[in-house]
């Protein structure tokens, strides 16, 4: 909120009221000093807090998945080994005899 505008509104409302003997000395000056001393909220702080919390959650998920992958028993069957299938496919043309040469 705009502090000078708020100050004008509060002073205008206070001037409409008659003075009261129960109000402590310099009460309005203390209130106005507190309003002026208040800093504006920084919206980047909220983003930073949320991102740090999200980073902590991501680290926790990574640790859990890492532990699961280390504790998972190794599969004894290597019939689905993709690296061997890939290598056999690439070298299949090199293993064939060259029939295109003339006799």
BELVEN-V655503 format. One record per residue. N is the residue number from 0. SS is DSSP state (alpha for helix, beta for strand, coil for the rest). OMEGA is omega in degrees with one decimal (NA if undefined). Layout:
N_SS_OMEGA, N_SS_OMEGA
This chain:
0_coil_179.8, 1_coil_-175.0, 2_alpha_178.1, 3_alpha_178.8, 4_alpha_176.5, 5_alpha_179.2, 6_alpha_178.8, 7_alpha_-179.9, 8_alpha_179.6, 9_alpha_179.0, 10_alpha_178.8, 11_alpha_178.6, 12_alpha_179.8, 13_alpha_-179.6, 14_alpha_178.1, 15_alpha_-178.2, 16_coil_176.3, 17_coil_179.9, 18_coil_-178.7, 19_coil_-178.8, 20_coil_-177.9, 21_coil_-179.0, 22_coil_179.6, 23_coil_-179.3, 24_coil_177.2, 25_coil_179.4, 26_alpha_-177.6, 27_alpha_179.3, 28_alpha_178.3, 29_alpha_178.8, 30_alpha_-179.1, 31_alpha_177.8, 32_alpha_177.6, 33_alpha_177.9, 34_alpha_-179.6, 35_alpha_-177.8, 36_alpha_-179.6, 37_coil_179.9, 38_coil_178.0, 39_coil_-179.8, 40_coil_178.5, 41_coil_-176.0, 42_alpha_178.6, 43_alpha_178.4, 44_alpha_179.7, 45_alpha_177.0, 46_alpha_-178.6, 47_alpha_178.1, 48_alpha_179.8, 49_alpha_-179.9, 50_alpha_176.6, 51_alpha_177.1, 52_alpha_178.2, 53_alpha_178.1, 54_alpha_178.1, 55_alpha_178.3, 56_alpha_178.9, 57_alpha_177.5, 58_alpha_178.7, 59_alpha_179.0, 60_alpha_179.4, 61_alpha_178.5, 62_alpha_179.6, 63_alpha_-180.0, 64_alpha_176.6, 65_alpha_178.3, 66_alpha_179.1, 67_alpha_-179.0, 68_alpha_177.6, 69_alpha_-177.4, 70_alpha_180.0, 71_coil_-179.6, 72_coil_-179.7, 73_coil_179.4, 74_coil_-178.9, 75_coil_-176.5, 76_coil_179.5, 77_coil_-178.1, 78_coil_-179.9, 79_coil_-179.3, 80_coil_-175.6, 81_alpha_-178.3, 82_alpha_178.2, 83_alpha_177.5, 84_alpha_-179.4, 85_alpha_-180.0, 86_alpha_178.0, 87_alpha_179.7, 88_alpha_-179.6, 89_alpha_-176.8, 90_alpha_-179.1, 91_alpha_-179.3, 92_alpha_178.7, 93_alpha_-178.5, 94_alpha_-178.7, 95_coil_176.5, 96_coil_-178.2, 97_coil_-178.2, 98_coil_-175.5, 99_coil_179.5, 100_coil_-179.4, 101_coil_-179.3, 102_coil_NA
